[in-house]
Amino acid sequence: MIFPDTSAASPAGAPICSAKGCRAAAVWVLAWNNPKLHTPERRKTWLACEEHREHLSSFLDVRGFLKDVVTLADWESGSGRG
């Protein structure tokens, strides 16, 4: 099982994948919330590389937490935020 790493940026400041031990560049933003803890509009995020996007998405989706998956570029530009 892959759990997200708490550090979301490389030493150079570039966003990296949240999968534990992964140092690859982040390409995707997985927006989620835990309805038992968060208000419906709140979004927490994990970042994912191409390799880990499906696994991290499945992890969140099985728990009913996954709300959206968008490219990092769309998220940063604001067009990926509902």
C-alpha positions in Angstrom: 0.0 0.0 0.0 1.3 3.5 -0.9 0.7 6.2 1.6 1.3 9.8 0.7 4.5 11.5 1.7 4.0 14.7 3.7 6.6 16.7 1.8 5.0 18.0 -1.4 8.0 19.8 -3.0 11.5 18.9 -4.0 14.4 20.9 -2.5 14.2 23.1 -5.6 10.6 23.8 -4.9 9.1 21.8 -7.8 5.9 19.8 -6.8 6.5 16.1 -6.4 4.3 13.1 -6.1 2.7 12.4 -2.7 3.2 8.6 -2.9 5.6 7.5 -0.2 9.2 7.5 -1.4 8.4 8.8 -4.8 10.5 11.8 -5.9 8.9 12.1 -9.4 7.5 15.3 -10.7 3.8 15.8 -9.9 1.5 16.0 -12.9 -1.9 15.4 -11.3 -3.8 16.9 -8.4 -6.2 14.6 -6.6 -8.8 16.7 -4.8 -10.5 15.0 -1.9 -12.2 15.4 1.4 -13.3 13.1 4.3 -17.0 13.9 4.8 -16.8 12.8 8.4 -14.2 15.5 9.1 -14.5 18.2 6.4 -17.3 20.4 5.2 -18.6 19.5 1.7 -16.8 22.4 -0.1 -13.4 21.8 1.5 -10.7 20.2 -0.7 -7.5 18.6 0.5 -5.0 17.6 -2.2 -2.5 14.9 -3.0 -0.1 15.3 -5.9 0.6 12.4 -8.2 3.0 11.5 -11.0 1.8 9.5 -14.0 2.9 6.2 -12.4 1.0 6.7 -9.1 -2.1 8.6 -10.2 -4.3 5.5 -10.6 -3.2 3.9 -7.4 -3.7 7.1 -5.3 -7.0 7.8 -7.0 -8.3 4.3 -6.2 -7.1 4.6 -2.6 -9.2 7.7 -2.1 -12.2 6.6 -4.3 -12.7 3.3 -2.4 -13.2 5.3 0.8 -15.5 7.8 -0.9 -13.1 10.7 -0.5 -12.1 11.4 -4.1 -13.8 14.5 -5.6 -11.8 15.4 -8.6 -8.6 14.6 -10.6 -7.1 17.4 -12.7 -3.7 18.2 -14.2 -1.4 20.3 -12.0 -1.3 23.0 -14.6 -5.2 23.3 -14.6 -5.2 23.3 -10.8 -2.6 26.1 -10.6 -4.3 28.2 -13.2 -7.6 27.9 -11.3 -9.5 26.2 -14.1 -9.4 22.8 -12.3 -11.1 24.0 -9.1 -14.9 23.5 -9.3 
